[in-house]
């Protein structure tokens, strides 16, 4: 069994996972997902869907996205090409860390993964051209529960480290958190 390095963050339940990578002259091998291995570290989700995204240009924003209850999703995210900032925003109204966020830098080189439990929004920004990411979710996609909060909401105030953004119409027109119907 592969070993993982689990890095806790300032928000309880949000984790950065460093897989064990075996490298030699041919390249590398790593276990990118094992339910058994993750369960040893307290991650017991049963993931039911894989998603893959591609951002052609540096500065492409995706999010802040989530699904409302009863179809909220935990996510396990990794970058398979390029580099990105992956951001978890606490949307749980009764949480001590409500509206706080954690940023993980995920790259094809560092192979880190980002675990985000239910009750959080997720946002990603590409740090390079031609960035790809993949993520697992533990609930299927239900369009009627799909939600977004504006990526630049001043109540959350995410520091993306840049002022140049490429934003979809959906994300540009998303409501502010104070106007959303988030139900966590």
Secondary structure, 3 states (H helix, E strand, C coil): CCCEEEEECCCCCCEEEEECEEEECCEEEECCCCHHHHHHCCCCCCCCEEEEEEECCCCEEEEEEEECCCCCCCEEEEEEECEEEEEEEECCCCCCCCCCEEEEEEECCCCEEEEECCCEEEEEEECCCCEEEEEEECCCCCHHHEEEECCCCCCCCCCCCCCCCECCHHHHCCECHHHCCCCC
